[in-house]
């Protein structure tokens, strides 16, 4: 028997009050099937009439009526809360829904319902870079990040003058995101063709790739350089890049030559010869650069290339999936660079100072989650 809604019971009570019998109510309902929220049956109407007669027209549900609770008991609710929510003294010790379901024997659907009734919200974790415990005995990585971020914020007009640069490797294979690669079916999984459920991904070290180097500033795009196929960045070709591409492009963007060139802690950037080259070019370009020991370590959350540009590039380059040839990959990267508006780059660069300050406020911990929605 289907349960009648509250509105249905009110209508039946009204018809009984004017002298209608259950059979007449049923015939009336048969002639007006479009009314009501649920279909009425003869058995449902007779039972509803008996119930209304016994309760003298009261349609409120009796306390304790309905199916007896077998899962959402007080004991299970307490167990679920202790497993899904970490205590304050031991954060991060909670279990996932799958593990909590296995530990308690409670189905995951019921477990999710209990969590919802407890007011527990499920928040996804954001992938960030890992910070090592210590770099030397006297100072942790977090402490060093805080100290260097404070020093950077002391530079006058930092956000207006800095040119941030980095390298990124692109392959023909599009990034694999399992959440976006789903197959929906109304039937069983075994009825789906196997090739629809598989996505071959190459992990070969000799797969064709292109390394790119780019620079951005508050004035917009500064430079883009695409290396040869499968060419990696080393000390020699990086210094050639600085002399022939990066620094001349910075000088064109900043004719007054008051820019500050920034690079991360990659080996070709921090090598002795590269640092000496940049110091020697200061007179030629009249500019400054951030030495290797002055940029916070492990700080992709403070470099516009890492926290915005590369994600934007990958979204554009792989919009239609994997690419057939290296030439097509090169064309897509070049097309992304030409269509990238300077206004968007400026909006990215405006995050630099708030990010440095956030690292300080967080005592050196990662700040990406405060700028990216999760």
FENUR-V38716 format. One record per backbone hydrogen bond with DSSP energy under -1.0 kcal/mol. NH is the residue of the N-H (numbers start at 1). CO is the residue of the C=O. Records with the same first field share a line. If there is no record, write none. Layout:
NH=CO ; CO
//
This chain:
9=5
10=6
11=7
12=8
13=9
14=10
15=11
16=12
17=13
19=16
20=15
25=21
26=22
27=23
28=24
29=25
30=26
31=27
35=32
45=41
46=42
47=43
48=44
49=45
50=46
51=47
52=48
53=49
54=50
55=51
57=52
65=62
73=71
77=73
78=74
79=75
80=76
81=77
82=78
83=79
84=80
85=81
90=87
93=90
95=83
100=96
101=97
102=98
103=99
104=100
105=101
111=107
112=108
113=109
114=110
115=111
116=112
117=113
118=114
119=116
120=115
136=139
144=140
145=141
146=142
147=143
148=144
149=145
150=146
151=147
152=148
153=149
155=152
158=155
161=157
162=158
163=260
164=216
165=262
166=214
168=212
170=210
172=208
180=177
192=189
196=193
197=194
207=204
210=170
212=168
213=225
214=166
215=223
216=164
217=220
220=217
222=215
223=215
225=213
227=211
230=209
231=228
238=234
239=235
240=236
241=237
242=238
243=239
244=240
245=241
246=241
247=242
249=245
250=246
251=247
252=248
253=249
254=250
257=254
260=161
261=288
262=163
270=266
271=267
275=271
276=272
277=273
278=274
279=275
280=276
281=277
285=281
286=282
288=259
290=261
294=291
302=299
303=300
307=303
308=304
309=304
310=305
312=308
313=309
314=310
315=311
316=312
317=313
318=314
319=316
321=318
323=172
329=325
330=326
331=327
332=328
333=329
334=330
335=331
336=332
337=333
338=334
339=335
340=336
345=341
346=342
347=343
348=344
349=345
350=346
351=348
352=349
355=351
356=352
357=353
358=354
359=355
360=356
361=357
362=358
363=360
364=359
370=367
371=368
372=368
//
